[in-house]
């Protein structure tokens, strides 16, 4: 969900021009240097982009907009436009195309509260500087009965990114609230690593159903996404490219479950070679139980998976446990509202640790939005800019629980 902390003091046109001028002679904020800082920044953009692109295409469905072809919508009647949107994009859409579309429609976007943050404008302007970056798949089909995601390829960074949208529809809330645990069958790759098949991997039932369930109304999205990624690799277009998965809130949980499944897939591992799949999530709720954590750690130790789970102090979503035995996974980058941060394996902060004495629910909601994550990350990026994810995983003071 996209939250605005305060009503906009600027029009979107004013904000766009201000940030455009500020960024005119500066390198992109995501700093393509291959370190953890740049990876997190790039995934903040990726998480914001999947929210924003869904909004832009929905607006174009409802209204006549300038240069709609830039975001994959051809002229036609309402029925034809709806069909195009439900089928997703068929051609590559560059990030420059999206910037051009937004700039051409700034006046029309003035009253759209869902597009209101500096992060949205920075995402467009910085990603618009990429010469060879494309959205190759965007799927909002049956949004609300299942999730929204996008796949984009950056040929300059030699990277494929998969981004899941967070909660934005009533059906998304339904998935969030299905806390019952569901079993997850271990893959052959996990069994080859020594996982005890007598143990039962259990994960959040709503997240599993959203990602892996097959229904009369839609196919299993996990299989669809995996097939699309394999096709990108086998086409020869993305030989040797890194694979990084991201998402915010519900999207963060889906990204974690998806990363676990992909990292234990023989087909994906073959294309990644000796490189791990990387998952960077923001504000993710709990995904699985203790055995899920053990299996996740097994993939990490085998060098198949790395996970940076970014959480904000006083964000209630990452710490709210409705069922016993849920465990967080990966390395937690925990941000407060100053310049302080903590890096620890799994992260065991409790609900009581996060509790705000006054108006806790209101405070926690404002701390949950991507804009607040972006604000806090900017305060610590200088301190972590020389770290790589490999460095963090190799630091025994951070991963002492991991290496035991």
PyMOL commands that set and color helices and strands:
alter all, ss='L'
color gray80, all
select helices_A, chain A and resi 12-23+36-62+68-71+78-87+95-104+118-127+170-177+188-192+205-212+221-234+250-263+266-272+290-301+317-319+351-354+360-366+370-384+389-394+400-403
alter helices_A, ss='H'
color red, helices_A
select strands_A, chain A and resi 93-94+133-139+149-154+159-164+181-184+201-204+242-248+277-282+288-289+305-312+326-327+331-335+341-345
alter strands_A, ss='S'
color yellow, strands_A
deselect
rebuild
show_as cartoon
